[in-house]
Amino acid sequence: MTDSKLSVRAKEIDLIVYDFDGVMTDNRVIVFQDGAEAVVVNRADGL
């Protein structure tokens, strides 16, 4: 596919849906003493 065709097709995209864990994180989870969990993320990945 040529760059110009790819550009035209890309402009037709309205929405991209993907799973957060493992895509925007490195899949690490912190478990606190009380059992609460938190994921580790990079602030640069924020929307």
C-alpha positions as CSV (number, residue, x, y, z in Angstrom):
1,M,0.0,0.0,0.0
2,T,1.4,3.4,-0.9
3,D,1.9,6.2,1.6
4,S,-0.9,8.2,0.0
5,K,-3.4,5.4,0.2
6,L,-2.4,4.6,3.7
7,S,-2.9,8.3,4.7
8,V,-6.4,8.3,3.2
9,R,-7.3,5.1,5.0
10,A,-5.9,6.4,8.3
11,K,-8.1,9.5,8.1
12,E,-11.2,7.2,8.0
13,I,-10.4,5.9,11.5
14,D,-12.7,7.4,14.1
15,L,-11.8,5.2,17.1
16,I,-9.2,2.8,18.3
17,V,-10.1,0.5,21.3
18,Y,-7.5,-1.6,23.1
19,D,-6.9,-3.1,26.5
20,F,-5.1,-0.9,29.0
21,D,-3.1,-3.5,30.9
22,G,0.0,-4.6,29.1
23,V,-0.5,-2.1,26.3
24,M,0.0,1.1,28.2
25,T,1.6,-0.5,31.2
26,D,4.4,-3.0,31.7
27,N,1.9,-5.3,33.4
28,R,3.3,-4.7,36.9
29,V,0.9,-4.6,39.8
30,I,1.6,-3.2,43.3
31,V,-0.3,-5.0,46.1
32,F,-0.6,-3.0,49.3
33,Q,-0.7,-4.5,52.8
34,D,-4.5,-4.0,52.9
35,G,-5.0,-5.9,49.7
36,A,-5.6,-2.9,47.4
37,E,-3.9,-3.0,44.0
38,A,-2.4,-0.4,41.7
39,V,-0.9,-0.7,38.3
40,V,2.4,1.0,37.3
41,V,2.0,3.3,34.3
42,N,4.2,5.9,32.5
43,R,2.7,9.4,32.7
44,A,3.8,9.8,29.0
45,D,1.1,7.3,28.1
46,G,-1.7,9.5,29.5
47,L,-4.3,10.8,27.2
